């Protein structure tokens, strides 16, 4: 059954809004990839973990990590915990790193803002992939699942790359 041009156009618009045009660009000859949206670097995949950077605050990065964890949990076919609210998320110091914790356990590690000379500034998070997700094709697919979830909830608008401004007290 053929689809009308208008239906195809609507489907394409939905797919681009949901993150279908996120690209993964290989870094050198390794298994690391930069993640790009509209030619803006948003994160990376290194084979064992997926990360996203550029959030204006630590709390935005923690909330994004929670959304990412829930999206991966659903994709993996597991039952997600109902910790949708920011009040259900804790940020805890773990030695030299900070972790995002909820009832489900450790959701992700937070990444502090990169040095000023870095391409991607702001807060970030990284999520460990399961051993069976560490093949390149699966790792990038998991990054796409996360990005679609971030786009779907609007959290991507809290990233520097897309015009978010840090809150200033005045």
Backbone torsions as a table, in degrees:
resi	resn	phi	psi	omega
1	UNK	NA	124.6	-179.0
2	UNK	-79.7	142.6	177.0
3	UNK	-96.8	149.1	179.0
4	UNK	-71.4	154.7	177.5
5	UNK	-58.0	-36.7	179.1
6	UNK	-65.2	-40.8	179.1
7	UNK	-65.5	-40.6	177.7
8	UNK	-65.0	-39.5	178.2
9	UNK	-63.8	-43.1	178.1
10	UNK	-62.7	-41.9	179.8
11	UNK	-63.7	-42.2	178.4
12	UNK	-62.3	-42.8	179.0
13	UNK	-62.1	-42.6	177.6
14	UNK	-62.6	-41.9	-177.8
15	UNK	-66.7	-37.9	179.8
16	UNK	-73.1	-34.4	176.2
17	UNK	-67.5	-32.9	-175.6
18	UNK	-83.5	0.0	174.6
19	UNK	105.2	10.2	-178.6
20	UNK	-63.5	-21.4	-178.8
21	UNK	-95.2	13.8	170.3
22	UNK	-65.7	134.1	-179.2
23	UNK	-115.1	150.1	174.3
24	UNK	-113.1	121.7	-179.6
25	UNK	-112.6	121.6	-178.8
26	UNK	-62.3	139.5	176.2
27	UNK	-99.4	115.3	180.0
28	UNK	53.2	-138.2	-175.9
29	UNK	-103.6	4.4	-176.3
30	UNK	-84.0	-165.0	179.4
31	UNK	-103.9	23.5	177.8
32	UNK	-97.9	144.8	-179.3
33	UNK	-133.3	140.9	167.7
34	UNK	-89.0	141.1	177.0
35	UNK	-102.4	130.3	-175.8
36	UNK	-127.9	140.6	171.3
37	UNK	-129.5	123.0	-178.7
38	UNK	52.2	42.3	179.5
39	UNK	64.2	12.3	175.0
40	UNK	-102.0	130.2	177.6
41	UNK	-71.5	129.8	-178.1
42	UNK	-120.1	-14.7	-179.2
43	UNK	175.2	-164.2	178.5
44	UNK	-152.9	162.4	173.2
45	UNK	-126.7	130.8	179.7
46	UNK	-121.4	14.7	178.4
47	UNK	99.0	-32.4	178.5
48	UNK	-113.7	-15.3	-178.2
49	UNK	-153.2	160.8	176.6
50	UNK	-120.5	137.1	177.0
51	UNK	-134.7	153.5	173.9
52	UNK	-131.6	138.9	-178.5
53	UNK	-130.9	158.2	173.2
54	UNK	119.4	5.9	-178.4
55	UNK	-75.6	145.2	-173.1
56	UNK	-71.0	-31.0	-178.7
57	UNK	-134.8	163.5	175.8
58	UNK	-61.3	-39.8	-179.8
59	UNK	-65.4	-37.6	176.1
60	UNK	-63.7	-42.1	178.4
61	UNK	-65.0	-39.3	178.7
62	UNK	-65.8	-42.1	177.6
63	UNK	-63.8	-42.8	177.8
64	UNK	-62.1	-39.7	178.2
65	UNK	-62.5	-38.9	178.3
66	UNK	-64.8	-45.0	177.9
67	UNK	-62.0	-43.0	179.8
68	UNK	-62.0	-44.1	179.6
69	UNK	-62.3	-43.9	178.7
70	UNK	-62.7	-39.9	179.5
71	UNK	-64.5	-42.9	178.6
72	UNK	-66.5	-38.6	178.7
73	UNK	-60.7	-46.4	177.9
74	UNK	-62.9	-43.2	-178.7
75	UNK	-63.0	-35.0	179.8
76	UNK	-76.6	-4.7	178.4
77	UNK	83.5	14.3	178.3
78	UNK	-93.5	162.0	177.8
79	UNK	-85.7	115.4	179.9
80	UNK	-72.0	148.7	172.6
81	UNK	-72.6	159.1	-175.9
82	UNK	-91.4	36.7	179.3
83	UNK	-88.4	67.4	-178.8
84	UNK	-83.7	-22.9	-172.1
85	UNK	-85.0	141.4	176.6
86	UNK	-57.7	-28.7	180.0
87	UNK	-68.7	-16.2	179.5
88	UNK	-87.7	0.3	-176.7
89	UNK	-109.2	135.5	175.9
90	UNK	-117.6	147.2	171.7
91	UNK	-111.2	122.3	-173.6
92	UNK	-124.7	137.9	174.4
93	UNK	-74.4	130.5	176.0
94	UNK	-124.8	83.7	-175.9
95	UNK	66.9	-119.1	-177.5
96	UNK	-90.4	-1.1	179.7
97	UNK	-120.0	168.0	174.6
98	UNK	-116.9	139.5	-178.9
99	UNK	-118.6	148.3	174.4
100	UNK	-95.9	123.3	-174.6
101	UNK	-125.2	141.1	174.0
102	UNK	-141.4	-173.5	179.8
103	UNK	-57.1	-29.6	-179.0
104	UNK	-72.4	-13.6	-177.6
105	UNK	117.0	-153.7	178.6
106	UNK	-76.2	120.2	-177.8
107	UNK	-88.2	-41.0	-174.6
108	UNK	-167.1	168.2	171.2
109	UNK	-103.2	140.8	176.7
110	UNK	-87.8	146.5	177.6
111	UNK	-112.6	118.8	179.5
112	UNK	-66.9	164.2	-179.7
113	UNK	-54.0	139.3	179.3
114	UNK	-72.8	162.3	177.0
115	UNK	-57.4	158.2	-176.2
116	UNK	-55.9	-32.6	-176.3
117	UNK	-83.5	3.5	179.4
118	UNK	-76.9	150.0	177.9
119	UNK	-65.3	-38.3	-176.3
120	UNK	-115.4	114.7	178.9
121	UNK	-99.2	-176.3	176.6
122	UNK	87.0	175.3	179.7
123	UNK	-75.0	158.8	177.8
124	UNK	-151.0	-178.5	175.3
125	UNK	-144.6	158.0	173.2
126	UNK	-137.0	142.7	-178.4
127	UNK	-121.0	131.4	176.4
128	UNK	-72.9	138.4	175.9
129	UNK	-89.8	151.5	174.4
130	UNK	-69.0	155.1	-179.2
131	UNK	-52.8	-39.5	-178.6
132	UNK	-74.4	-8.5	178.9
133	UNK	-99.0	4.0	-170.9
134	UNK	-88.0	-1.7	171.0
135	UNK	-71.3	144.7	-174.0
136	UNK	-48.9	-49.8	-175.0
137	UNK	-62.7	-38.7	179.8
138	UNK	-74.2	-38.5	179.4
139	UNK	-62.4	-43.7	178.4
140	UNK	-67.5	-37.7	177.0
141	UNK	-61.6	-39.9	178.1
142	UNK	-66.4	-37.3	176.2
143	UNK	-61.7	-39.0	177.9
144	UNK	-65.6	-39.8	177.2
145	UNK	-59.4	-45.5	-179.7
146	UNK	-63.7	-47.5	-177.5
147	UNK	-62.3	-41.0	177.1
148	UNK	-60.9	-39.6	179.1
149	UNK	-66.1	-42.6	179.1
150	UNK	-64.4	-41.9	177.8
151	UNK	-66.5	-41.1	-177.5
152	UNK	-64.9	-30.1	179.2
153	UNK	-93.4	-8.0	179.8
154	UNK	85.2	2.4	-178.9
155	UNK	-66.7	-24.8	177.9
156	UNK	-60.3	-24.1	178.6
157	UNK	-73.3	-6.2	176.1
158	UNK	-95.7	16.2	-179.8
159	UNK	-103.9	142.4	178.7
160	UNK	-56.0	-37.4	-176.0
161	UNK	-60.2	-23.7	-175.4
162	UNK	-116.6	27.8	170.4
163	UNK	94.3	1.7	178.5
164	UNK	-67.1	138.7	178.8
165	UNK	-111.0	138.6	176.7
166	UNK	-64.5	146.7	177.1
167	UNK	-70.8	135.5	176.9
168	UNK	-120.6	140.7	178.8
169	UNK	-87.5	142.7	-174.9
170	UNK	-142.9	NA	NA
